[in-house]
Amino acid sequence: MHFFEQLIGSQTGLVLAFLATAAVVVLAGIRLSIYGDALGDRTGLGSGLIGLVFLAGVTSLPELVVSLTSVIQSADPAQGADLAVGNMLGSNVFNLLILALMALLFPRKFDPTKLENPHTDSTVYGFVMLGIFSIAFATANLGGMQIPVLGCSWPVLALPIMYAVILRREHLQQTEAEEDEHLPSEAQLAQQSALRFYSVLGALCSLIIGGGILLSILGSRMALPPEQGGFGLEASIIGTIFLAISTSLPELVISFASVRMGFLDMAVGNVLGSNMFNLLIIFVADTALRGRSLLRQASFKNWTSVGLIVLLTLLAGALLRTKSRKTTLPIAVAMLLLYLAAMLLFM
């Protein structure tokens, strides 16, 4: 631990640690995409639901840990609450951008007409979860909203309840996956014993979660001013985008790897599922504060991120329902430009 602190104490060591961690996350993410599709076949859930639930949960756990750390360990409760809420909303904004990047970088693979599930329901569910969060945020300063036993407010409690309802509905609506093509390695995975398969799967998940947490820590260190050993990344638009990528690298890698391998349903499910899972962070973090109301201490500027998520989700819904590449490209470009404009105006 002492060696690691010394390593990241210098700018060179910080960069080396970041690159090494990113490499581990990339390699593990590529492998996890293959295992995720095989898991869909083994369980009969299909790649779409695996992406929406399993991969979304794995890639969102680093945000959960970072947000809880911000809330519990921060010397300034208001700052810790603001960091937790901002981290969750910022992650959701960047996750939606991942859909646009998939369309722009992999135009041949990103074909919404080949989706087994157009993910219309998932998009609507995302709006419902965001609506519940908005109600909780807007009513945070009202009296009598706290639940004594849990320590969170009544609107915040609705988030895990709605998430459970969504998972139930998705499971009931899920049809058997119909993959026309499988990678050669998937046949080998199908023949693996359950013990070996799930052991490797667990190890890959651990690498993604641990790597994601470490990337968030290293990204925060890079954001510090140069005199404190960082690079002052938050002072520039490029730095801000870099920090967003570093905290969302697990989602980015798994989504890109999935779409490249032809698992578009799993890639889209991962993005939309991560956004719903991230909203659960509000419930967990609010409960961890034990009655001090997370959203009451979060700053008003977070409404900007809420508005941006609404606009990007609308565009994402349109993107996933396009019938030709001629309409896919303009929508993806619009999402990218909207993200960059928001970074320039509100960073």
C-alpha positions in Angstrom: 0.0 0.0 0.0 2.9 2.3 0.9 4.5 1.5 -2.5 1.3 2.3 -4.3 1.0 5.7 -2.6 4.6 6.5 -3.6 3.9 5.4 -7.1 0.9 7.6 -7.7 2.6 10.4 -5.8 4.3 11.4 -9.0 2.7 12.4 -12.3 4.6 9.7 -14.2 3.6 7.0 -11.7 0.0 8.2 -11.8 -0.1 7.8 -15.6 1.5 4.4 -15.5 -0.9 3.1 -12.8 -3.9 4.5 -14.8 -2.7 2.9 -18.1 -2.0 -0.5 -16.4 -5.4 -0.5 -14.7 -7.2 0.6 -17.9 -5.5 -2.3 -19.8 -6.7 -4.8 -17.2 -10.3 -3.4 -17.5 -10.2 -3.5 -21.3 -8.9 -7.1 -21.5 -11.3 -8.3 -18.8 -14.2 -6.4 -20.4 -13.7 -8.0 -23.8 -13.6 -11.5 -22.2 -16.6 -10.7 -20.0 -18.6 -9.8 -23.1 -18.1 -13.3 -24.5 -19.0 -14.9 -21.1 -22.0 -12.6 -20.8 -23.5 -13.9 -24.0 -22.7 -17.5 -23.0 -24.4 -16.8 -19.6 -27.5 -15.7 -21.5 -27.5 -19.1 -23.4 -26.9 -21.1 -20.2 -29.6 -19.4 -18.2 -32.1 -19.0 -21.1 -32.4 -15.3 -20.3 -31.0 -14.0 -23.6 -28.2 -11.5 -24.1 -30.5 -8.5 -23.9 -31.6 -9.2 -20.3 -28.1 -10.3 -19.3 -26.8 -6.9 -20.5 -29.7 -5.0 -18.8 -29.3 -6.7 -15.4 -26.0 -8.6 -15.0 -23.5 -6.6 -16.9 -25.2 -3.3 -15.9 -24.8 -4.3 -12.3 -21.2 -5.2 -12.7 -20.2 -2.1 -14.5 -22.2 0.2 -12.2 -20.7 -1.2 -8.9 -17.6 1.0 -9.1 -19.9 4.1 -9.2 -21.8 2.7 -6.2 -18.5 2.3 -4.2 -17.2 5.7 -5.2 -20.5 7.4 -4.3 -20.7 5.7 -0.9 -17.1 6.7 -0.2 -17.9 10.3 -1.1 -20.9 10.3 1.3 -19.4 8.5 4.3 -15.8 9.7 4.3 -16.2 13.3 3.2 -15.4 15.9 6.0 -18.0 18.2 4.4 -21.4 16.4 4.2 -22.8 18.8 1.6 -19.7 18.3 -0.7 -19.9 14.5 -0.2 -23.6 14.5 -1.1 -23.0 16.7 -4.1 -20.2 14.5 -5.4 -22.3 11.3 -5.0 -25.3 12.8 -6.9 -23.0 14.4 -9.5 -21.1 11.2 -10.0 -24.3 9.2 -10.7 -25.9 11.8 -13.0 -22.6 12.3 -14.9 -22.2 8.6 -15.4 -25.7 8.4 -16.8 -25.0 11.2 -19.2 -21.8 9.6 -20.5 -23.5 6.2 -20.8 -26.1 7.6 -23.2 -23.2 9.1 -25.2 -21.8 5.5 -25.5 -24.8 4.6 -27.7 -24.0 7.4 -30.1 -20.3 6.4 -30.1 -21.2 2.8 -31.0 -23.3 4.1 -33.9 -20.5 6.4 -35.1 -17.5 4.0 -34.6 -19.2 0.7 -35.6 -21.7 1.7 -38.3 -21.8 -1.8 -39.9 -22.4 -3.5 -36.6 -24.7 -1.0 -35.1 -28.0 -1.8 -37.0 -31.1 -1.2 -34.8 -33.2 -3.2 -37.3 -31.4 -6.3 -36.1 -32.2 -5.8 -32.4 -34.3 -8.6 -31.0 -35.7 -6.1 -28.6 -36.0 -2.4 -29.7 -35.6 -1.6 -26.0 -38.5 0.8 -26.1 -39.6 -0.5 -22.7 -36.2 0.0 -21.2 -36.1 3.6 -22.5 -39.5 4.3 -20.9 -38.4 2.6 -17.7 -35.4 4.8 -17.6 -37.7 7.9 -17.9 -39.8 6.5 -15.0 -36.8 6.0 -12.8 -35.5 9.5 -13.6 -39.0 10.9 -12.9 -39.0 9.4 -9.5 -35.5 10.8 -8.8 -36.7 14.2 -10.0 -39.7 14.1 -7.6 -37.4 13.1 -4.7 -34.9 15.9 -5.6 -37.7 18.5 -5.9 -39.3 17.6 -2.6 -36.0 17.0 -0.6 -36.5 20.2 1.4 -40.1 19.4 2.4 -40.7 18.3 6.0 -42.0 14.9 7.0 -40.6 13.0 4.0 -38.0 10.9 5.9 -38.6 7.3 6.8 -37.3 6.9 10.4 -36.1 3.3 10.1 -34.4 3.5 6.7 -33.3 7.1 6.9 -34.3 7.9 3.3 -37.3 9.8 2.0 -40.5 8.2 0.7 -39.8 9.2 -3.0 -36.3 7.7 -2.8 -37.7 4.4 -1.5 -39.8 4.2 -4.7 -36.5 3.8 -6.7 -35.7 0.2 -5.6 -39.4 -0.8 -5.6 -39.7 0.4 -9.2 -36.5 -1.2 -10.2 -37.7 -4.6 -8.9 -41.0 -4.1 -10.8 -39.0 -3.4 -14.0 -36.8 -6.5 -13.6 -39.9 -8.6 -13.1 -41.6 -7.2 -16.2 -38.4 -7.6 -18.3 -38.1 -11.2 -17.2 -41.7 -12.0 -18.1 -41.4 -10.4 -21.5 -38.0 -11.9 -22.4 -38.2 -14.5 -25.1 -35.5 -17.1 -25.8 -32.4 -15.6 -27.4 -32.1 -16.4 -31.0 -28.5 -15.9 -32.0 -27.9 -16.7 -35.6 -24.1 -16.7 -35.2 -21.9 -17.6 -32.3 -18.2 -17.1 -31.8 -16.1 -20.3 -31.9 -15.0 -19.7 -28.3 -18.6 -19.8 -27.2 -18.9 -23.5 -28.1 -16.0 -24.2 -25.8 -17.6 -22.2 -23.0 -20.8 -24.2 -23.4 -18.8 -27.4 -22.7 -17.1 -26.0 -19.6 -18.2 -27.3 -16.2 -20.4 -25.0 -14.2 -17.7 -24.6 -11.5 -15.1 -23.5 -14.0 -17.4 -21.3 -16.0 -18.8 -19.4 -13.0 -15.3 -19.2 -11.3 -13.9 -17.5 -14.4 -17.0 -15.3 -14.7 -16.6 -14.3 -11.0 -12.9 -13.5 -11.5 -13.7 -11.3 -14.6 -16.4 -9.4 -12.6 -14.0 -8.8 -9.8 -11.4 -7.4 -12.2 -14.0 -5.1 -13.7 -15.3 -3.9 -10.4 -11.9 -3.5 -8.8 -10.4 -1.9 -11.9 -13.4 0.5 -12.1 -13.0 1.6 -8.5 -9.2 2.1 -9.0 -9.8 4.1 -12.2 -12.2 6.4 -10.4 -9.6 7.0 -7.6 -6.8 7.6 -10.1 -9.0 9.9 -12.2 -9.8 11.9 -9.1 -6.1 12.2 -8.3 -5.4 13.4 -11.9 -8.1 16.1 -11.4 -6.0 17.7 -8.6 -4.0 20.8 -9.4 -0.4 20.2 -10.6 1.0 21.5 -7.2 -0.9 18.6 -5.5 0.5 16.0 -7.9 -2.3 16.0 -10.4 -2.8 17.4 -13.9 -5.6 19.9 -13.2 -7.9 18.0 -15.6 -11.1 19.7 -14.4 -9.8 23.0 -15.7 -10.3 22.0 -19.4 -13.0 20.5 -21.5 -10.6 17.7 -22.7 -9.8 16.9 -19.0 -13.5 16.8 -18.1 -14.3 14.4 -20.9 -11.2 12.3 -19.9 -12.5 12.0 -16.3 -15.9 10.9 -17.6 -14.3 8.2 -19.7 -12.1 7.0 -16.8 -15.1 6.5 -14.5 -17.3 4.9 -17.2 -14.5 2.8 -18.8 -16.1 -0.6 -17.8 -19.4 0.3 -19.5 -17.5 1.7 -22.5 -15.3 -1.3 -23.0 -18.0 -3.9 -22.5 -20.4 -2.1 -24.8 -17.8 -1.6 -27.6 -16.7 -5.2 -27.3 -20.2 -6.5 -27.4 -21.3 -4.6 -30.4 -18.1 -5.6 -32.3 -18.8 -9.2 -31.6 -22.4 -8.9 -32.9 -24.1 -8.8 -29.5 -25.9 -5.5 -30.0 -28.8 -6.4 -27.7 -26.4 -7.0 -24.9 -24.5 -3.7 -25.6 -27.7 -1.6 -25.6 -29.0 -3.5 -22.5 -25.8 -2.8 -20.7 -26.1 1.0 -21.3 -29.7 1.4 -20.4 -29.5 -1.1 -17.5 -26.5 0.8 -16.1 -28.5 4.0 -16.1 -31.3 2.4 -14.1 -28.9 0.7 -11.7 -27.1 4.0 -11.2 -30.3 5.6 -9.9 -30.4 2.9 -7.2 -27.2 4.5 -5.9 -29.3 7.4 -4.7 -31.3 5.0 -2.4 -28.2 3.3 -1.1 -26.3 6.6 -0.5 -29.3 8.3 1.1 -29.8 5.3 3.4 -26.1 5.4 4.3 -26.5 9.0 5.5 -29.0 7.8 8.2 -31.5 10.6 8.0 -29.3 13.5 6.8 -31.0 13.6 3.4 -28.6 13.2 0.5 -30.7 15.2 -2.0 -31.3 18.1 0.4 -27.5 18.6 0.5 -27.0 18.2 -3.3 -26.6 21.5 -5.2 -29.2 22.9 -7.6 -26.8 22.7 -10.5 -27.5 18.9 -10.8 -30.8 19.8 -12.5 -28.7 20.6 -15.5 -27.6 17.0 -15.7 -31.2 15.8 -15.3 -32.2 18.0 -18.2 -29.3 16.7 -20.3 -30.2 13.1 -19.5 -33.8 13.7 -20.7 -32.7 15.1 -24.0 -30.1 12.4 -24.6 -32.6 9.7 -23.7 -35.1 11.0 -26.2 -32.5 11.0 -28.9 -31.3 7.5 -27.8 -34.9 6.2 -28.1 -35.1 7.7 -31.6 -31.7 6.2 -32.4 -32.7 2.7 -31.4 -35.8 2.9 -33.6 -34.2 4.0 -36.8 -34.8 1.9 -39.9 -31.8 3.0 -42.0 -28.2 4.2 -41.5 -29.1 7.5 -43.2 -31.1 8.4 -40.1 -28.8 6.7 -37.6 -25.8 8.9 -38.3 -27.5 12.3 -37.9 -29.1 11.3 -34.6 -25.7 10.0 -33.3 -24.0 13.2 -34.3 -26.7 15.2 -32.6 -26.1 13.3 -29.4 -22.4 13.9 -29.6 -22.7 17.6 -30.3 -25.3 18.0 -27.5 -22.9 16.4 -25.0 -19.9 18.5 -26.1 -22.1 21.7 -26.0 -23.2 20.9 -22.5 -19.6 20.3 -21.4 -18.6 23.7 -22.8 -21.5 25.6 -21.3 -21.8 24.0 -17.9 -18.5 22.5 -17.0 
